């Protein structure tokens, strides 16, 4: 398993940060896979996969580069630098462009565990990688970035609240499949058979949410480490649907039932607006009704207010989800399990 040894001070000073580059690279991985994990991803793929495939068809070198650089169990280091806190997409991708030709080829040999095909024995690989990443950002991520950013910010708020409530162990256990806090300063970052790494005191340890259902870890020397993980709220278009018990919708109303179904995980009003597509006023009004009914509660986490189901809300939700119940279709996507 991939194991990082992290001292207490480094973990205490670790941070959740947003990275437009990480979101772009996650989207590139989704395009490469060609299959979404939920309806929102499938909708996005229908819009952008044809253009991406046309891009690769027009440039066989880039097509082979992507296959080698991200289509194996190891991502080529030059292709995916670790973003700094507050770094723009342009600033991060500039480091891809600045990679040396031999450095790029060496990273690809690591991915292949052997020699490169003749197609990739060339000096312009960093430039071609930069062009592809810029294409994905401009065409398939940037138009949605403001909405995605709100979803990612809400995830950071929810994770930070959990750290404040129960410490880092519970948060690290729930980041993504394969992560576990093992105790004694040991953090399992994935289930791959990689040598353990000792993170030096004073190093930056960053946690970066992305909206696609994908994850990876990266590092730059011994100074900066990152765990990229799928956020709690998925990207859903207004016409995406999830099953919600019809009885619950009849009892509290379809929109309130949708919010109640999402609040198994603490979320802010901003998060709920971003995920459901409902207006801020509508979400606020429905939350007040659910609060008055004792089905949700709110608590402050730093500057934000988080909402979550109460025990009564859980009982109502569980009773409505018993096998055999009828299902209505409401315009929201469920968050991933924490």
C-alpha positions in Angstrom: 0.0 0.0 0.0 1.1 3.6 -0.5 2.1 4.8 3.0 3.1 8.3 4.1 4.7 8.9 7.4 3.5 12.3 8.7 4.5 14.0 11.9 1.9 15.7 14.1 3.0 19.3 13.3 2.8 18.7 9.5 -0.6 17.3 9.8 -1.8 20.1 12.0 -0.6 22.7 9.5 -2.0 20.9 6.4 -4.7 22.7 4.4 -7.6 22.1 2.1 -7.1 24.2 -1.1 -8.8 24.6 -4.5 -6.8 24.0 -7.7 -8.1 24.9 -11.1 -5.3 22.7 -12.6 -6.3 19.7 -10.5 -9.9 20.1 -11.6 -8.6 20.3 -15.2 -6.4 17.2 -14.9 -9.3 15.3 -13.2 -11.5 16.3 -16.2 -8.8 15.1 -18.6 -8.8 11.7 -16.7 -12.6 11.5 -17.1 -12.3 12.3 -20.8 -9.6 9.6 -21.2 -11.8 7.1 -19.3 -14.8 8.0 -21.5 -17.4 6.8 -18.9 -18.9 8.8 -16.2 -19.6 7.7 -12.6 -23.0 9.4 -12.5 -25.5 11.2 -14.7 -23.9 14.6 -14.3 -20.6 13.2 -15.6 -22.3 11.5 -18.5 -24.0 14.7 -19.5 -20.7 16.5 -19.4 -19.0 13.8 -21.5 -21.7 13.9 -24.1 -20.9 17.6 -24.6 -17.1 17.4 -24.6 -16.0 13.9 -25.4 -16.5 14.3 -29.2 -14.3 17.4 -29.3 -11.6 15.7 -27.2 -11.5 12.6 -29.4 -11.3 14.9 -32.5 -8.3 16.7 -30.9 -6.5 13.3 -30.3 -7.4 12.1 -33.8 -5.8 15.2 -35.2 -2.6 14.7 -33.2 -1.5 11.0 -32.8 1.5 12.1 -30.8 -0.7 13.6 -28.1 -3.0 10.6 -28.2 -0.1 8.3 -27.4 1.2 10.7 -24.8 -2.0 10.7 -22.9 -2.3 6.9 -23.1 1.2 6.5 -21.6 1.1 9.5 -19.1 -2.2 8.8 -17.4 -3.4 5.5 -18.8 -1.2 3.5 -16.4 -1.0 3.1 -12.6 1.5 5.9 -12.4 1.0 9.5 -13.7 3.9 11.1 -15.5 5.3 13.7 -13.0 5.9 16.4 -15.5 2.3 16.1 -16.8 0.8 16.7 -13.4 2.7 19.1 -11.2 1.5 19.7 -7.6 -0.3 23.0 -7.5 0.6 25.6 -4.9 -2.0 27.2 -2.7 -3.8 30.1 -4.6 -2.1 29.2 -7.9 -4.0 29.8 -11.1 -4.4 27.3 -13.9 -2.0 29.3 -16.1 0.7 29.4 -13.3 0.6 25.6 -12.8 0.5 24.7 -16.5 3.5 26.9 -17.1 5.5 24.4 -15.1 4.4 21.7 -17.5 5.6 23.8 -20.4 8.9 24.5 -18.6 9.7 20.8 -18.1 12.8 19.6 -20.0 12.5 17.2 -22.9 14.6 14.6 -21.3 12.7 15.0 -18.0 9.5 14.3 -19.8 10.8 11.3 -21.6 12.3 9.9 -18.4 8.9 10.3 -16.6 7.1 8.5 -19.4 9.7 5.6 -19.2 8.7 5.3 -15.5 5.1 5.0 -16.5 5.9 2.3 -19.1 8.6 0.6 -16.9 10.6 0.4 -20.1 11.6 2.1 -23.3 9.5 4.6 -25.1 7.8 3.9 -28.4 9.3 5.8 -31.3 6.3 8.1 -31.4 7.3 9.7 -28.1 11.1 10.0 -28.7 10.9 13.7 -29.4 11.6 17.0 -27.7 8.2 18.8 -27.9 6.3 16.6 -25.4 6.0 19.3 -22.7 4.6 21.8 -25.2 2.1 19.3 -26.6 1.0 18.3 -23.0 0.5 22.0 -22.2 -1.6 22.5 -25.3 -3.8 19.6 -24.5 -4.3 20.7 -20.9 -5.1 24.3 -22.0 -7.6 22.9 -24.5 -9.4 20.9 -21.7 -9.4 24.0 -19.4 -10.7 26.4 -21.9 -13.2 24.2 -23.6 -14.5 21.9 -20.9 -13.7 23.3 -17.5 -13.5 27.0 -17.4 -17.1 27.6 -18.7 -18.3 25.7 -15.5 -15.6 26.8 -13.1 -17.6 29.2 -11.0 -20.3 26.6 -10.2 -17.7 23.9 -9.6 -15.7 26.3 -7.4 -18.8 26.8 -5.2 -19.2 23.1 -4.8 -15.5 22.6 -4.0 -15.6 25.4 -1.5 -18.6 23.8 0.2 -16.7 20.5 0.5 -13.7 22.3 2.1 -16.1 23.9 4.6 -17.6 20.5 5.5 -14.3 18.8 5.8 -12.8 21.6 7.9 -15.8 21.4 10.2 -15.2 17.6 10.7 -11.6 18.2 11.5 -12.7 20.7 14.2 -15.2 18.3 15.6 -13.4 15.0 15.5 -9.8 15.5 14.5 -8.0 14.5 11.3 -8.4 10.7 11.6 -12.0 10.6 10.6 -11.5 13.0 7.8 -8.6 11.1 6.3 -10.5 7.8 6.5 -13.2 9.3 4.4 -11.4 11.2 1.7 -11.4 8.6 -1.0 -11.3 4.8 -1.4 -8.1 3.5 -0.1 -7.2 6.3 2.3 -6.9 5.4 6.0 -5.3 6.9 9.1 -3.4 4.0 10.6 -2.2 5.7 13.7 1.4 6.3 14.8 1.8 9.0 12.2 1.0 6.6 9.3 -1.4 7.7 6.5 -2.4 5.2 3.8 -2.9 7.2 0.7 -3.9 4.4 -1.7 -3.8 0.6 -2.0 -0.9 0.5 -4.5 2.3 -1.3 -3.7 4.5 1.8 -3.6 7.5 2.3 -1.2 6.6 4.4 1.9 7.5 8.1 2.0 8.5 10.1 5.0 7.1 13.6 4.8 9.7 16.0 6.3 8.7 18.4 9.1 7.7 21.7 7.6 6.6 20.3 4.3 3.3 21.5 2.8 0.6 18.9 2.9 -2.4 19.9 0.7 -5.8 18.3 0.2 -7.5 19.2 -3.1 -11.1 18.3 -3.9 -12.2 17.8 -7.5 -15.7 17.3 -8.9 -15.0 14.2 -11.1 -15.0 10.8 -9.4 -11.2 10.4 -9.5 -8.2 10.8 -7.2 -4.4 10.7 -7.1 -1.5 11.8 -5.0 1.5 13.9 -6.1 4.5 15.7 -4.6 7.2 18.1 -5.6 10.6 17.2 -4.1 10.3 17.0 -0.4 8.6 20.4 0.0 5.0 19.9 -1.1 2.6 16.9 -1.1 -1.0 16.7 -2.3 -3.9 14.3 -2.0 -6.5 15.0 -4.7 -9.9 13.5 -3.9 -13.5 13.5 -5.2 -15.6 16.1 -3.4 -18.7 15.4 -1.4 -21.1 17.1 -3.8 -21.2 15.9 -7.4 -21.6 18.1 -10.4 -25.2 17.7 -11.5 -27.0 19.4 -14.3 -30.6 20.7 -13.7 -32.1 17.9 -15.7 -30.2 15.1 -13.9 -32.4 13.0 -11.6 -32.0 11.0 -8.4 -34.7 8.8 -6.8 -36.4 10.3 -3.8 -39.2 8.5 -1.9 -42.5 9.7 -3.2 -44.1 9.5 0.3 -41.5 11.9 1.6 -42.1 14.3 -1.2 -45.9 14.2 -0.6 -45.3 14.8 3.1 -42.8 17.7 3.1 -42.9 18.7 -0.6 -40.5 17.6 -3.4 -38.0 20.4 -3.0 -37.7 20.0 0.8 -37.5 16.2 0.3 -34.6 16.8 -2.1 -32.8 18.9 0.5 -33.4 16.5 3.3 -32.0 13.6 1.2 -28.8 15.6 0.7 -28.3 16.6 4.3 -27.0 13.2 5.5 -23.7 15.1 5.0 -23.4 18.6 6.5 -23.7 21.3 3.8 -23.9 25.0 3.7 -26.6 27.0 1.9 -24.1 27.8 -0.8 -23.4 24.2 -1.3 -27.1 23.3 -1.5 -27.7 26.0 -4.1 -24.8 24.8 -6.2 -25.8 21.1 -6.1 -29.6 21.4 -6.5 -29.8 24.4 -8.9 -32.5 25.9 -6.7 -32.3 29.7 -5.9 -30.8 31.0 -2.7 -34.1 32.3 -1.5 -35.9 29.0 -2.2 -33.2 26.9 -0.4 -33.3 29.3 2.6 -37.1 29.1 2.8 -37.2 25.3 2.6 -34.4 25.0 5.3 -36.4 27.2 7.7 -39.4 24.9 7.3 -37.2 21.8 7.9 -35.6 23.5 10.9 -39.0 24.4 12.4 -40.1 20.8 11.9 -37.1 19.5 13.8 -35.9 17.6 10.7 -32.6 19.4 10.3 -30.3 21.4 12.6 -27.6 24.0 11.9 -24.3 24.7 13.5 -21.5 27.2 12.8 -18.2 26.1 11.4 -15.9 29.1 11.2 -17.7 31.7 9.1 -20.1 29.2 7.6 -23.3 27.7 8.8 -23.8 24.0 8.1 -27.1 22.1 8.0 -27.6 18.4 8.6 -30.4 16.0 9.4 -31.4 15.5 13.0 -32.2 12.1 14.5 -35.9 12.8 13.6 -34.9 13.6 10.0 -32.9 10.3 9.8 -35.9 8.3 11.1 -38.1 10.0 8.5 -35.6 9.5 5.7 -35.0 5.8 6.6 -38.7 5.0 6.9 -39.3 6.6 3.5 -36.5 4.5 1.9 -37.7 1.1 3.0 -37.7 -1.5 0.1 -40.8 -1.5 -2.0 -41.6 2.2 -1.7 -42.4 4.2 -4.8 -39.7 6.6 -6.1 -40.1 10.1 -7.6 -37.5 11.7 -9.7 -36.2 15.0 -8.4 -33.6 17.3 -10.1 -30.6 16.7 -7.8 -27.6 14.4 -7.7 -26.7 12.7 -4.4 -23.4 13.6 -2.7 -20.7 10.9 -2.6 -20.5 8.9 0.6 -18.1 10.6 3.0 
